[in-house]
Amino acid sequence: GTKELGTKERHDKQDRRPHQNKETNMITVRTQKLFDDRGDVPGWVLITLMTAGLVIIIWGLAGPALSGVFEQAINRVSAF
């Protein structure tokens, strides 16, 4: 036959289910966030454009100086 659960056993069995569901839901939510590859697209576009802009500005300002340093180093090595 069927066994009647005691008060403590019934209470323990009821307590376990919500915790397992809560933990499973938390894991599912974290996993979805981990593998969500959409991200913040406007933010990434902005960061990429700003980085490209900084590279162009720095290259424009420091390019001639770096070319001079590079040519000077090549000339010194070639002299030996």
mmJSON file of the N, C-alpha and C atoms, coordinates in Angstrom:
{"data_MODEL":{"atom_site":{
"group_PDB":["ATOM","ATOM","ATOM","ATOM","ATOM","ATOM","ATOM","ATOM","ATOM","ATOM","ATOM","ATOM","ATOM","ATOM","ATOM","ATOM","ATOM","ATOM","ATOM","ATOM","ATOM","ATOM","ATOM","ATOM","ATOM","ATOM","ATOM","ATOM","ATOM","ATOM","ATOM","ATOM","ATOM","ATOM","ATOM","ATOM","ATOM","ATOM","ATOM","ATOM","ATOM","ATOM","ATOM","ATOM","ATOM","ATOM","ATOM","ATOM","ATOM","ATOM","ATOM","ATOM","ATOM","ATOM","ATOM","ATOM","ATOM","ATOM","ATOM","ATOM","ATOM","ATOM","ATOM","ATOM","ATOM","ATOM","ATOM","ATOM","ATOM","ATOM","ATOM","ATOM","ATOM","ATOM","ATOM","ATOM","ATOM","ATOM","ATOM","ATOM","ATOM","ATOM","ATOM","ATOM","ATOM","ATOM","ATOM","ATOM","ATOM","ATOM","ATOM","ATOM","ATOM","ATOM","ATOM","ATOM","ATOM","ATOM","ATOM","ATOM","ATOM","ATOM","ATOM","ATOM","ATOM","ATOM","ATOM","ATOM","ATOM","ATOM","ATOM","ATOM","ATOM","ATOM","ATOM","ATOM","ATOM","ATOM","ATOM","ATOM","ATOM","ATOM","ATOM","ATOM","ATOM","ATOM","ATOM","ATOM","ATOM","ATOM","ATOM","ATOM","ATOM","ATOM","ATOM","ATOM","ATOM","ATOM","ATOM","ATOM","ATOM","ATOM","ATOM","ATOM","ATOM","ATOM","ATOM","ATOM","ATOM","ATOM","ATOM","ATOM","ATOM","ATOM","ATOM","ATOM","ATOM","ATOM","ATOM","ATOM","ATOM","ATOM","ATOM","ATOM","ATOM","ATOM","ATOM","ATOM","ATOM","ATOM","ATOM","ATOM","ATOM","ATOM","ATOM","ATOM","ATOM","ATOM","ATOM","ATOM","ATOM","ATOM","ATOM","ATOM","ATOM","ATOM","ATOM","ATOM","ATOM","ATOM","ATOM","ATOM","ATOM","ATOM","ATOM","ATOM","ATOM","ATOM","ATOM","ATOM","ATOM","ATOM","ATOM","ATOM","ATOM","ATOM","ATOM","ATOM","ATOM","ATOM","ATOM","ATOM","ATOM","ATOM","ATOM","ATOM","ATOM","ATOM","ATOM","ATOM","ATOM","ATOM","ATOM","ATOM","ATOM","ATOM","ATOM","ATOM","ATOM","ATOM","ATOM","ATOM","ATOM","ATOM","ATOM","ATOM","ATOM","ATOM","ATOM","ATOM"],
"id":[1,2,3,4,5,6,7,8,9,10,11,12,13,14,15,16,17,18,19,20,21,22,23,24,25,26,27,28,29,30,31,32,33,34,35,36,37,38,39,40,41,42,43,44,45,46,47,48,49,50,51,52,53,54,55,56,57,58,59,60,61,62,63,64,65,66,67,68,69,70,71,72,73,74,75,76,77,78,79,80,81,82,83,84,85,86,87,88,89,90,91,92,93,94,95,96,97,98,99,100,101,102,103,104,105,106,107,108,109,110,111,112,113,114,115,116,117,118,119,120,121,122,123,124,125,126,127,128,129,130,131,132,133,134,135,136,137,138,139,140,141,142,143,144,145,146,147,148,149,150,151,152,153,154,155,156,157,158,159,160,161,162,163,164,165,166,167,168,169,170,171,172,173,174,175,176,177,178,179,180,181,182,183,184,185,186,187,188,189,190,191,192,193,194,195,196,197,198,199,200,201,202,203,204,205,206,207,208,209,210,211,212,213,214,215,216,217,218,219,220,221,222,223,224,225,226,227,228,229,230,231,232,233,234,235,236,237,238,239,240],
"type_symbol":["N","C","C","N","C","C","N","C","C","N","C","C","N","C","C","N","C","C","N","C","C","N","C","C","N","C","C","N","C","C","N","C","C","N","C","C","N","C","C","N","C","C","N","C","C","N","C","C","N","C","C","N","C","C","N","C","C","N","C","C","N","C","C","N","C","C","N","C","C","N","C","C","N","C","C","N","C","C","N","C","C","N","C","C","N","C","C","N","C","C","N","C","C","N","C","C","N","C","C","N","C","C","N","C","C","N","C","C","N","C","C","N","C","C","N","C","C","N","C","C","N","C","C","N","C","C","N","C","C","N","C","C","N","C","C","N","C","C","N","C","C","N","C","C","N","C","C","N","C","C","N","C","C","N","C","C","N","C","C","N","C","C","N","C","C","N","C","C","N","C","C","N","C","C","N","C","C","N","C","C","N","C","C","N","C","C","N","C","C","N","C","C","N","C","C","N","C","C","N","C","C","N","C","C","N","C","C","N","C","C","N","C","C","N","C","C","N","C","C","N","C","C","N","C","C","N","C","C","N","C","C","N","C","C","N","C","C","N","C","C"],
"label_atom_id":["N","CA","C","N","CA","C","N","CA","C","N","CA","C","N","CA","C","N","CA","C","N","CA","C","N","CA","C","N","CA","C","N","CA","C","N","CA","C","N","CA","C","N","CA","C","N","CA","C","N","CA","C","N","CA","C","N","CA","C","N","CA","C","N","CA","C","N","CA","C","N","CA","C","N","CA","C","N","CA","C","N","CA","C","N","CA","C","N","CA","C","N","CA","C","N","CA","C","N","CA","C","N","CA","C","N","CA","C","N","CA","C","N","CA","C","N","CA","C","N","CA","C","N","CA","C","N","CA","C","N","CA","C","N","CA","C","N","CA","C","N","CA","C","N","CA","C","N","CA","C","N","CA","C","N","CA","C","N","CA","C","N","CA","C","N","CA","C","N","CA","C","N","CA","C","N","CA","C","N","CA","C","N","CA","C","N","CA","C","N","CA","C","N","CA","C","N","CA","C","N","CA","C","N","CA","C","N","CA","C","N","CA","C","N","CA","C","N","CA","C","N","CA","C","N","CA","C","N","CA","C","N","CA","C","N","CA","C","N","CA","C","N","CA","C","N","CA","C","N","CA","C","N","CA","C","N","CA","C","N","CA","C","N","CA","C","N","CA","C","N","CA","C","N","CA","C","N","CA","C"],
"label_alt_id":[null,null,null,null,null,null,null,null,null,null,null,null,null,null,null,null,null,null,null,null,null,null,null,null,null,null,null,null,null,null,null,null,null,null,null,null,null,null,null,null,null,null,null,null,null,null,null,null,null,null,null,null,null,null,null,null,null,null,null,null,null,null,null,null,null,null,null,null,null,null,null,null,null,null,null,null,null,null,null,null,null,null,null,null,null,null,null,null,null,null,null,null,null,null,null,null,null,null,null,null,null,null,null,null,null,null,null,null,null,null,null,null,null,null,null,null,null,null,null,null,null,null,null,null,null,null,null,null,null,null,null,null,null,null,null,null,null,null,null,null,null,null,null,null,null,null,null,null,null,null,null,null,null,null,null,null,null,null,null,null,null,null,null,null,null,null,null,null,null,null,null,null,null,null,null,null,null,null,null,null,null,null,null,null,null,null,null,null,null,null,null,null,null,null,null,null,null,null,null,null,null,null,null,null,null,null,null,null,null,null,null,null,null,null,null,null,null,null,null,null,null,null,null,null,null,null,null,null,null,null,null,null,null,null,null,null,null,null,null,null],
"label_comp_id":["GLY","GLY","GLY","THR","THR","THR","LYS","LYS","LYS","GLU","GLU","GLU","LEU","LEU","LEU","GLY","GLY","GLY","THR","THR","THR","LYS","LYS","LYS","GLU","GLU","GLU","ARG","ARG","ARG","HIS","HIS","HIS","ASP","ASP","ASP","LYS","LYS","LYS","GLN","GLN","GLN","ASP","ASP","ASP","ARG","ARG","ARG","ARG","ARG","ARG","PRO","PRO","PRO","HIS","HIS","HIS","GLN","GLN","GLN","ASN","ASN","ASN","LYS","LYS","LYS","GLU","GLU","GLU","THR","THR","THR","ASN","ASN","ASN","MET","MET","MET","ILE","ILE","ILE","THR","THR","THR","VAL","VAL","VAL","ARG","ARG","ARG","THR","THR","THR","GLN","GLN","GLN","LYS","LYS","LYS","LEU","LEU","LEU","PHE","PHE","PHE","ASP","ASP","ASP","ASP","ASP","ASP","ARG","ARG","ARG","GLY","GLY","GLY","ASP","ASP","ASP","VAL","VAL","VAL","PRO","PRO","PRO","GLY","GLY","GLY","TRP","TRP","TRP","VAL","VAL","VAL","LEU","LEU","LEU","ILE","ILE","ILE","THR","THR","THR","LEU","LEU","LEU","MET","MET","MET","THR","THR","THR","ALA","ALA","ALA","GLY","GLY","GLY","LEU","LEU","LEU","VAL","VAL","VAL","ILE","ILE","ILE","ILE","ILE","ILE","ILE","ILE","ILE","TRP","TRP","TRP","GLY","GLY","GLY","LEU","LEU","LEU","ALA","ALA","ALA","GLY","GLY","GLY","PRO","PRO","PRO","ALA","ALA","ALA","LEU","LEU","LEU","SER","SER","SER","GLY","GLY","GLY","VAL","VAL","VAL","PHE","PHE","PHE","GLU","GLU","GLU","GLN","GLN","GLN","ALA","ALA","ALA","ILE","ILE","ILE","ASN","ASN","ASN","ARG","ARG","ARG","VAL","VAL","VAL","SER","SER","SER","ALA","ALA","ALA","PHE","PHE","PHE"],
"label_asym_id":["A","A","A","A","A","A","A","A","A","A","A","A","A","A","A","A","A","A","A","A","A","A","A","A","A","A","A","A","A","A","A","A","A","A","A","A","A","A","A","A","A","A","A","A","A","A","A","A","A","A","A","A","A","A","A","A","A","A","A","A","A","A","A","A","A","A","A","A","A","A","A","A","A","A","A","A","A","A","A","A","A","A","A","A","A","A","A","A","A","A","A","A","A","A","A","A","A","A","A","A","A","A","A","A","A","A","A","A","A","A","A","A","A","A","A","A","A","A","A","A","A","A","A","A","A","A","A","A","A","A","A","A","A","A","A","A","A","A","A","A","A","A","A","A","A","A","A","A","A","A","A","A","A","A","A","A","A","A","A","A","A","A","A","A","A","A","A","A","A","A","A","A","A","A","A","A","A","A","A","A","A","A","A","A","A","A","A","A","A","A","A","A","A","A","A","A","A","A","A","A","A","A","A","A","A","A","A","A","A","A","A","A","A","A","A","A","A","A","A","A","A","A","A","A","A","A","A","A","A","A","A","A","A","A","A","A","A","A","A","A"],
"label_entity_id":["1","1","1","1","1","1","1","1","1","1","1","1","1","1","1","1","1","1","1","1","1","1","1","1","1","1","1","1","1","1","1","1","1","1","1","1","1","1","1","1","1","1","1","1","1","1","1","1","1","1","1","1","1","1","1","1","1","1","1","1","1","1","1","1","1","1","1","1","1","1","1","1","1","1","1","1","1","1","1","1","1","1","1","1","1","1","1","1","1","1","1","1","1","1","1","1","1","1","1","1","1","1","1","1","1","1","1","1","1","1","1","1","1","1","1","1","1","1","1","1","1","1","1","1","1","1","1","1","1","1","1","1","1","1","1","1","1","1","1","1","1","1","1","1","1","1","1","1","1","1","1","1","1","1","1","1","1","1","1","1","1","1","1","1","1","1","1","1","1","1","1","1","1","1","1","1","1","1","1","1","1","1","1","1","1","1","1","1","1","1","1","1","1","1","1","1","1","1","1","1","1","1","1","1","1","1","1","1","1","1","1","1","1","1","1","1","1","1","1","1","1","1","1","1","1","1","1","1","1","1","1","1","1","1","1","1","1","1","1","1"],
"label_seq_id":[1,1,1,2,2,2,3,3,3,4,4,4,5,5,5,6,6,6,7,7,7,8,8,8,9,9,9,10,10,10,11,11,11,12,12,12,13,13,13,14,14,14,15,15,15,16,16,16,17,17,17,18,18,18,19,19,19,20,20,20,21,21,21,22,22,22,23,23,23,24,24,24,25,25,25,26,26,26,27,27,27,28,28,28,29,29,29,30,30,30,31,31,31,32,32,32,33,33,33,34,34,34,35,35,35,36,36,36,37,37,37,38,38,38,39,39,39,40,40,40,41,41,41,42,42,42,43,43,43,44,44,44,45,45,45,46,46,46,47,47,47,48,48,48,49,49,49,50,50,50,51,51,51,52,52,52,53,53,53,54,54,54,55,55,55,56,56,56,57,57,57,58,58,58,59,59,59,60,60,60,61,61,61,62,62,62,63,63,63,64,64,64,65,65,65,66,66,66,67,67,67,68,68,68,69,69,69,70,70,70,71,71,71,72,72,72,73,73,73,74,74,74,75,75,75,76,76,76,77,77,77,78,78,78,79,79,79,80,80,80],
"pdbx_PDB_ins_code":[null,null,null,null,null,null,null,null,null,null,null,null,null,null,null,null,null,null,null,null,null,null,null,null,null,null,null,null,null,null,null,null,null,null,null,null,null,null,null,null,null,null,null,null,null,null,null,null,null,null,null,null,null,null,null,null,null,null,null,null,null,null,null,null,null,null,null,null,null,null,null,null,null,null,null,null,null,null,null,null,null,null,null,null,null,null,null,null,null,null,null,null,null,null,null,null,null,null,null,null,null,null,null,null,null,null,null,null,null,null,null,null,null,null,null,null,null,null,null,null,null,null,null,null,null,null,null,null,null,null,null,null,null,null,null,null,null,null,null,null,null,null,null,null,null,null,null,null,null,null,null,null,null,null,null,null,null,null,null,null,null,null,null,null,null,null,null,null,null,null,null,null,null,null,null,null,null,null,null,null,null,null,null,null,null,null,null,null,null,null,null,null,null,null,null,null,null,null,null,null,null,null,null,null,null,null,null,null,null,null,null,null,null,null,null,null,null,null,null,null,null,null,null,null,null,null,null,null,null,null,null,null,null,null,null,null,null,null,null,null],
"Cartn_x":[0.761,0.0,0.827,0.108,0.754,1.132,2.247,2.736,2.348,1.746,1.367,2.612,2.922,4.082,3.776,4.753,4.6,4.705,4.422,4.445,5.831,6.874,8.237,8.637,8.352,8.712,7.983,6.713,5.923,6.502,6.869,7.418,8.773,9.642,10.951,10.794,9.869,9.669,9.172,8.289,7.791,8.894,9.769,10.844,11.864,12.147,13.181,12.788,11.564,11.156,11.364,10.915,11.119,12.6,13.443,14.873,15.5,15.137,15.692,15.239,13.984,13.49,14.157,14.336,14.961,16.413,17.155,18.536,18.613,17.721,17.695,17.408,16.465,16.143,17.33,18.03,19.191,20.279,20.522,21.533,21.126,19.856,19.368,19.541,19.191,19.314,20.778,21.658,23.092,23.657,23.246,23.717,23.239,21.996,21.473,22.243,22.541,23.297,24.719,25.315,26.681,26.776,25.775,25.818,25.024,24.519,23.79,24.807,24.925,25.962,25.502,24.284,23.802,24.541,24.623,25.334,24.718,25.506,25.089,25.648,24.942,25.444,25.755,24.859,25.211,26.463,26.63,27.819,29.087,29.049,30.229,30.536,29.513,29.737,30.398,29.909,30.475,31.933,32.22,33.597,34.508,34.044,34.847,35.127,34.105,34.292,35.22,35.061,35.932,37.38,37.583,38.935,39.56,38.802,39.307,39.658,38.813,39.079,40.345,40.546,41.763,43.009,42.933,44.078,44.424,43.414,43.657,44.279,43.752,44.286,45.724,45.984,47.342,48.309,47.883,48.735,49.057,48.054,48.268,49.249,49.175,50.073,51.465,51.542,52.827,53.476,52.744,53.261,54.578,54.657,55.915,57.087,56.835,57.905,58.373,57.416,57.783,58.527,58.132,58.846,60.284,60.477,61.836,62.687,62.125,62.857,63.2,62.249,62.471,63.581,63.522,64.555,65.928,65.976,67.243,67.822,66.968,67.429,67.929,67.233,67.667,68.999,69.161,70.426,71.603,71.361,72.43,72.82,71.83,72.121,72.815,72.42,73.016,74.449,74.794,76.138,77.175,76.772,77.737,78.085],
"Cartn_y":[-1.156,0.0,1.256,2.314,3.619,3.974,4.594,4.996,6.449,6.727,8.082,8.798,9.959,10.72,11.407,11.406,12.12,13.618,14.393,15.849,16.35,15.839,16.277,15.884,14.633,14.172,14.983,15.262,16.031,17.447,18.059,19.404,19.437,18.435,18.364,18.218,17.388,17.161,18.447,19.189,20.447,21.502,21.53,22.517,22.303,21.051,20.764,21.24,21.122,21.447,22.931,23.869,25.278,25.638,25.105,25.427,24.876,23.669,23.096,23.909,24.293,25.089,26.456,27.061,28.369,28.289,27.258,27.084,26.794,25.955,25.63,26.884,27.698,28.937,29.894,30.015,30.896,30.435,29.123,28.58,28.83,28.628,28.855,30.316,31.234,32.669,33.034,32.534,32.834,32.261,31.056,30.431,31.224,31.664,32.462,33.768,34.423,35.676,35.434,34.302,33.986,33.776,33.111,32.784,33.761,34.844,35.845,36.705,36.521,37.207,38.528,38.933,40.211,41.365,41.356,42.39,43.771,44.762,46.149,46.675,46.428,46.759,48.243,49.162,50.582,50.963,50.385,50.666,50.194,48.989,48.456,49.254,49.683,50.507,51.819,52.422,53.681,53.506,52.448,52.191,51.979,51.216,50.951,52.235,53.056,54.315,55.265,55.344,56.226,55.744,54.434,53.892,54.187,53.974,54.267,55.748,56.61,58.052,58.417,57.827,58.098,57.626,56.458,55.942,56.892,57.368,58.283,59.593,60.143,61.406,61.23,60.173,59.949,59.678,58.888,58.58,59.866,60.718,61.978,62.882,62.925,63.796,63.2,61.912,61.292,60.604,60.455,59.749,60.298,61.596,62.15,61.98,62.162,62.003,60.557,59.614,58.196,57.79,58.343,58.056,58.553,59.736,60.282,59.408,58.959,58.085,56.767,56.212,54.949,55.099,56.16,56.381,56.589,57.308,57.55,56.232,55.366,54.071,53.196,53.18,52.389,52.909,54.216,54.807,54.453,54.443,54.064,52.607,51.738,50.308,50.086,50.78,50.626,51.145,52.061,52.655,51.656,50.641,49.667,48.694],
"Cartn_z":[0.0,0.0,0.0,0.156,0.178,1.597,1.736,3.048,3.276,4.405,4.751,5.276,4.699,5.151,6.471,7.357,8.613,8.379,9.409,9.279,8.893,9.556,9.263,7.851,7.44,6.098,5.033,5.267,4.303,4.187,5.327,5.348,4.631,4.906,4.244,2.735,2.303,0.873,0.197,0.873,0.309,0.278,1.284,1.343,0.236,-0.096,-1.09,-2.487,-2.857,-4.22,-4.579,-3.757,-4.136,-4.237,-3.335,-3.374,-4.645,-5.017,-6.237,-7.441,-7.48,-8.596,-8.627,-7.45,-7.369,-7.85,-7.401,-7.832,-9.323,-9.818,-11.246,-12.057,-11.6,-12.308,-12.302,-11.172,-11.094,-12.05,-12.106,-13.01,-14.453,-14.769,-16.131,-16.523,-15.635,-15.928,-16.126,-15.255,-15.393,-16.68,-17.035,-18.27,-19.478,-19.454,-20.573,-20.702,-19.585,-19.633,-20.135,-19.755,-20.161,-21.659,-22.229,-23.65,-24.516,-23.933,-24.704,-25.429,-26.746,-27.499,-28.097,-27.8,-28.333,-27.687,-26.386,-25.657,-25.857,-25.59,-25.719,-27.036,-28.138,-29.473,-29.629,-29.259,-29.415,-28.617,-27.462,-26.661,-27.344,-27.913,-28.602,-29.857,-30.568,-31.766,-31.362,-30.296,-29.824,-29.409,-28.667,-28.231,-29.437,-30.426,-31.621,-32.392,-32.588,-33.315,-32.567,-31.252,-30.464,-30.506,-30.441,-30.506,-31.861,-32.931,-34.27,-34.4,-33.859,-33.89,-33.144,-31.98,-31.206,-31.95,-32.562,-33.318,-34.464,-35.181,-36.305,-35.821,-34.728,-34.19,-33.72,-32.945,-32.422,-33.559,-34.532,-35.682,-36.463,-36.611,-37.32,-36.606,-35.277,-34.508,-34.337,-34.068,-33.744,-34.938,-36.042,-37.213,-37.743,-38.023,-38.547,-37.57,-36.28,-35.284,-35.225,-35.272,-35.236,-36.508,-37.633,-38.892,-38.808,-38.243,-38.086,-37.183,-36.08,-35.147,-35.83,-36.579,-37.274,-38.318,-39.13,-40.156,-39.529,-38.429,-37.733,-37.213,-36.656,-36.15,-37.289,-38.421,-39.579,-40.111,-40.171,-40.649,-39.748,-38.424,-37.488,-37.642,-37.812,-37.981,-39.317,-40.357,-41.683,-41.723,-40.849,-40.815,-40.347,-39.576,-39.057,-40.071],
"occupancy":[1.0,1.0,1.0,1.0,1.0,1.0,1.0,1.0,1.0,1.0,1.0,1.0,1.0,1.0,1.0,1.0,1.0,1.0,1.0,1.0,1.0,1.0,1.0,1.0,1.0,1.0,1.0,1.0,1.0,1.0,1.0,1.0,1.0,1.0,1.0,1.0,1.0,1.0,1.0,1.0,1.0,1.0,1.0,1.0,1.0,1.0,1.0,1.0,1.0,1.0,1.0,1.0,1.0,1.0,1.0,1.0,1.0,1.0,1.0,1.0,1.0,1.0,1.0,1.0,1.0,1.0,1.0,1.0,1.0,1.0,1.0,1.0,1.0,1.0,1.0,1.0,1.0,1.0,1.0,1.0,1.0,1.0,1.0,1.0,1.0,1.0,1.0,1.0,1.0,1.0,1.0,1.0,1.0,1.0,1.0,1.0,1.0,1.0,1.0,1.0,1.0,1.0,1.0,1.0,1.0,1.0,1.0,1.0,1.0,1.0,1.0,1.0,1.0,1.0,1.0,1.0,1.0,1.0,1.0,1.0,1.0,1.0,1.0,1.0,1.0,1.0,1.0,1.0,1.0,1.0,1.0,1.0,1.0,1.0,1.0,1.0,1.0,1.0,1.0,1.0,1.0,1.0,1.0,1.0,1.0,1.0,1.0,1.0,1.0,1.0,1.0,1.0,1.0,1.0,1.0,1.0,1.0,1.0,1.0,1.0,1.0,1.0,1.0,1.0,1.0,1.0,1.0,1.0,1.0,1.0,1.0,1.0,1.0,1.0,1.0,1.0,1.0,1.0,1.0,1.0,1.0,1.0,1.0,1.0,1.0,1.0,1.0,1.0,1.0,1.0,1.0,1.0,1.0,1.0,1.0,1.0,1.0,1.0,1.0,1.0,1.0,1.0,1.0,1.0,1.0,1.0,1.0,1.0,1.0,1.0,1.0,1.0,1.0,1.0,1.0,1.0,1.0,1.0,1.0,1.0,1.0,1.0,1.0,1.0,1.0,1.0,1.0,1.0,1.0,1.0,1.0,1.0,1.0,1.0,1.0,1.0,1.0,1.0,1.0,1.0],
"B_iso_or_equiv":[0.0,0.0,0.0,0.0,0.0,0.0,0.0,0.0,0.0,0.0,0.0,0.0,0.0,0.0,0.0,0.0,0.0,0.0,0.0,0.0,0.0,0.0,0.0,0.0,0.0,0.0,0.0,0.0,0.0,0.0,0.0,0.0,0.0,0.0,0.0,0.0,0.0,0.0,0.0,0.0,0.0,0.0,0.0,0.0,0.0,0.0,0.0,0.0,0.0,0.0,0.0,0.0,0.0,0.0,0.0,0.0,0.0,0.0,0.0,0.0,0.0,0.0,0.0,0.0,0.0,0.0,0.0,0.0,0.0,0.0,0.0,0.0,0.0,0.0,0.0,0.0,0.0,0.0,0.0,0.0,0.0,0.0,0.0,0.0,0.0,0.0,0.0,0.0,0.0,0.0,0.0,0.0,0.0,0.0,0.0,0.0,0.0,0.0,0.0,0.0,0.0,0.0,0.0,0.0,0.0,0.0,0.0,0.0,0.0,0.0,0.0,0.0,0.0,0.0,0.0,0.0,0.0,0.0,0.0,0.0,0.0,0.0,0.0,0.0,0.0,0.0,0.0,0.0,0.0,0.0,0.0,0.0,0.0,0.0,0.0,0.0,0.0,0.0,0.0,0.0,0.0,0.0,0.0,0.0,0.0,0.0,0.0,0.0,0.0,0.0,0.0,0.0,0.0,0.0,0.0,0.0,0.0,0.0,0.0,0.0,0.0,0.0,0.0,0.0,0.0,0.0,0.0,0.0,0.0,0.0,0.0,0.0,0.0,0.0,0.0,0.0,0.0,0.0,0.0,0.0,0.0,0.0,0.0,0.0,0.0,0.0,0.0,0.0,0.0,0.0,0.0,0.0,0.0,0.0,0.0,0.0,0.0,0.0,0.0,0.0,0.0,0.0,0.0,0.0,0.0,0.0,0.0,0.0,0.0,0.0,0.0,0.0,0.0,0.0,0.0,0.0,0.0,0.0,0.0,0.0,0.0,0.0,0.0,0.0,0.0,0.0,0.0,0.0,0.0,0.0,0.0,0.0,0.0,0.0,0.0,0.0,0.0,0.0,0.0,0.0],
"pdbx_formal_charge":[null,null,null,null,null,null,null,null,null,null,null,null,null,null,null,null,null,null,null,null,null,null,null,null,null,null,null,null,null,null,null,null,null,null,null,null,null,null,null,null,null,null,null,null,null,null,null,null,null,null,null,null,null,null,null,null,null,null,null,null,null,null,null,null,null,null,null,null,null,null,null,null,null,null,null,null,null,null,null,null,null,null,null,null,null,null,null,null,null,null,null,null,null,null,null,null,null,null,null,null,null,null,null,null,null,null,null,null,null,null,null,null,null,null,null,null,null,null,null,null,null,null,null,null,null,null,null,null,null,null,null,null,null,null,null,null,null,null,null,null,null,null,null,null,null,null,null,null,null,null,null,null,null,null,null,null,null,null,null,null,null,null,null,null,null,null,null,null,null,null,null,null,null,null,null,null,null,null,null,null,null,null,null,null,null,null,null,null,null,null,null,null,null,null,null,null,null,null,null,null,null,null,null,null,null,null,null,null,null,null,null,null,null,null,null,null,null,null,null,null,null,null,null,null,null,null,null,null,null,null,null,null,null,null,null,null,null,null,null,null],
"auth_seq_id":[1,1,1,2,2,2,3,3,3,4,4,4,5,5,5,6,6,6,7,7,7,8,8,8,9,9,9,10,10,10,11,11,11,12,12,12,13,13,13,14,14,14,15,15,15,16,16,16,17,17,17,18,18,18,19,19,19,20,20,20,21,21,21,22,22,22,23,23,23,24,24,24,25,25,25,26,26,26,27,27,27,28,28,28,29,29,29,30,30,30,31,31,31,32,32,32,33,33,33,34,34,34,35,35,35,36,36,36,37,37,37,38,38,38,39,39,39,40,40,40,41,41,41,42,42,42,43,43,43,44,44,44,45,45,45,46,46,46,47,47,47,48,48,48,49,49,49,50,50,50,51,51,51,52,52,52,53,53,53,54,54,54,55,55,55,56,56,56,57,57,57,58,58,58,59,59,59,60,60,60,61,61,61,62,62,62,63,63,63,64,64,64,65,65,65,66,66,66,67,67,67,68,68,68,69,69,69,70,70,70,71,71,71,72,72,72,73,73,73,74,74,74,75,75,75,76,76,76,77,77,77,78,78,78,79,79,79,80,80,80],
"auth_comp_id":["GLY","GLY","GLY","THR","THR","THR","LYS","LYS","LYS","GLU","GLU","GLU","LEU","LEU","LEU","GLY","GLY","GLY","THR","THR","THR","LYS","LYS","LYS","GLU","GLU","GLU","ARG","ARG","ARG","HIS","HIS","HIS","ASP","ASP","ASP","LYS","LYS","LYS","GLN","GLN","GLN","ASP","ASP","ASP","ARG","ARG","ARG","ARG","ARG","ARG","PRO","PRO","PRO","HIS","HIS","HIS","GLN","GLN","GLN","ASN","ASN","ASN","LYS","LYS","LYS","GLU","GLU","GLU","THR","THR","THR","ASN","ASN","ASN","MET","MET","MET","ILE","ILE","ILE","THR","THR","THR","VAL","VAL","VAL","ARG","ARG","ARG","THR","THR","THR","GLN","GLN","GLN","LYS","LYS","LYS","LEU","LEU","LEU","PHE","PHE","PHE","ASP","ASP","ASP","ASP","ASP","ASP","ARG","ARG","ARG","GLY","GLY","GLY","ASP","ASP","ASP","VAL","VAL","VAL","PRO","PRO","PRO","GLY","GLY","GLY","TRP","TRP","TRP","VAL","VAL","VAL","LEU","LEU","LEU","ILE","ILE","ILE","THR","THR","THR","LEU","LEU","LEU","MET","MET","MET","THR","THR","THR","ALA","ALA","ALA","GLY","GLY","GLY","LEU","LEU","LEU","VAL","VAL","VAL","ILE","ILE","ILE","ILE","ILE","ILE","ILE","ILE","ILE","TRP","TRP","TRP","GLY","GLY","GLY","LEU","LEU","LEU","ALA","ALA","ALA","GLY","GLY","GLY","PRO","PRO","PRO","ALA","ALA","ALA","LEU","LEU","LEU","SER","SER","SER","GLY","GLY","GLY","VAL","VAL","VAL","PHE","PHE","PHE","GLU","GLU","GLU","GLN","GLN","GLN","ALA","ALA","ALA","ILE","ILE","ILE","ASN","ASN","ASN","ARG","ARG","ARG","VAL","VAL","VAL","SER","SER","SER","ALA","ALA","ALA","PHE","PHE","PHE"],
"auth_asym_id":["A","A","A","A","A","A","A","A","A","A","A","A","A","A","A","A","A","A","A","A","A","A","A","A","A","A","A","A","A","A","A","A","A","A","A","A","A","A","A","A","A","A","A","A","A","A","A","A","A","A","A","A","A","A","A","A","A","A","A","A","A","A","A","A","A","A","A","A","A","A","A","A","A","A","A","A","A","A","A","A","A","A","A","A","A","A","A","A","A","A","A","A","A","A","A","A","A","A","A","A","A","A","A","A","A","A","A","A","A","A","A","A","A","A","A","A","A","A","A","A","A","A","A","A","A","A","A","A","A","A","A","A","A","A","A","A","A","A","A","A","A","A","A","A","A","A","A","A","A","A","A","A","A","A","A","A","A","A","A","A","A","A","A","A","A","A","A","A","A","A","A","A","A","A","A","A","A","A","A","A","A","A","A","A","A","A","A","A","A","A","A","A","A","A","A","A","A","A","A","A","A","A","A","A","A","A","A","A","A","A","A","A","A","A","A","A","A","A","A","A","A","A","A","A","A","A","A","A","A","A","A","A","A","A","A","A","A","A","A","A"],
"auth_atom_id":["N","CA","C","N","CA","C","N","CA","C","N","CA","C","N","CA","C","N","CA","C","N","CA","C","N","CA","C","N","CA","C","N","CA","C","N","CA","C","N","CA","C","N","CA","C","N","CA","C","N","CA","C","N","CA","C","N","CA","C","N","CA","C","N","CA","C","N","CA","C","N","CA","C","N","CA","C","N","CA","C","N","CA","C","N","CA","C","N","CA","C","N","CA","C","N","CA","C","N","CA","C","N","CA","C","N","CA","C","N","CA","C","N","CA","C","N","CA","C","N","CA","C","N","CA","C","N","CA","C","N","CA","C","N","CA","C","N","CA","C","N","CA","C","N","CA","C","N","CA","C","N","CA","C","N","CA","C","N","CA","C","N","CA","C","N","CA","C","N","CA","C","N","CA","C","N","CA","C","N","CA","C","N","CA","C","N","CA","C","N","CA","C","N","CA","C","N","CA","C","N","CA","C","N","CA","C","N","CA","C","N","CA","C","N","CA","C","N","CA","C","N","CA","C","N","CA","C","N","CA","C","N","CA","C","N","CA","C","N","CA","C","N","CA","C","N","CA","C","N","CA","C","N","CA","C","N","CA","C","N","CA","C","N","CA","C","N","CA","C","N","CA","C","N","CA","C","N","CA","C"],
"pdbx_PDB_model_num":[1,1,1,1,1,1,1,1,1,1,1,1,1,1,1,1,1,1,1,1,1,1,1,1,1,1,1,1,1,1,1,1,1,1,1,1,1,1,1,1,1,1,1,1,1,1,1,1,1,1,1,1,1,1,1,1,1,1,1,1,1,1,1,1,1,1,1,1,1,1,1,1,1,1,1,1,1,1,1,1,1,1,1,1,1,1,1,1,1,1,1,1,1,1,1,1,1,1,1,1,1,1,1,1,1,1,1,1,1,1,1,1,1,1,1,1,1,1,1,1,1,1,1,1,1,1,1,1,1,1,1,1,1,1,1,1,1,1,1,1,1,1,1,1,1,1,1,1,1,1,1,1,1,1,1,1,1,1,1,1,1,1,1,1,1,1,1,1,1,1,1,1,1,1,1,1,1,1,1,1,1,1,1,1,1,1,1,1,1,1,1,1,1,1,1,1,1,1,1,1,1,1,1,1,1,1,1,1,1,1,1,1,1,1,1,1,1,1,1,1,1,1,1,1,1,1,1,1,1,1,1,1,1,1,1,1,1,1,1,1]
}}}
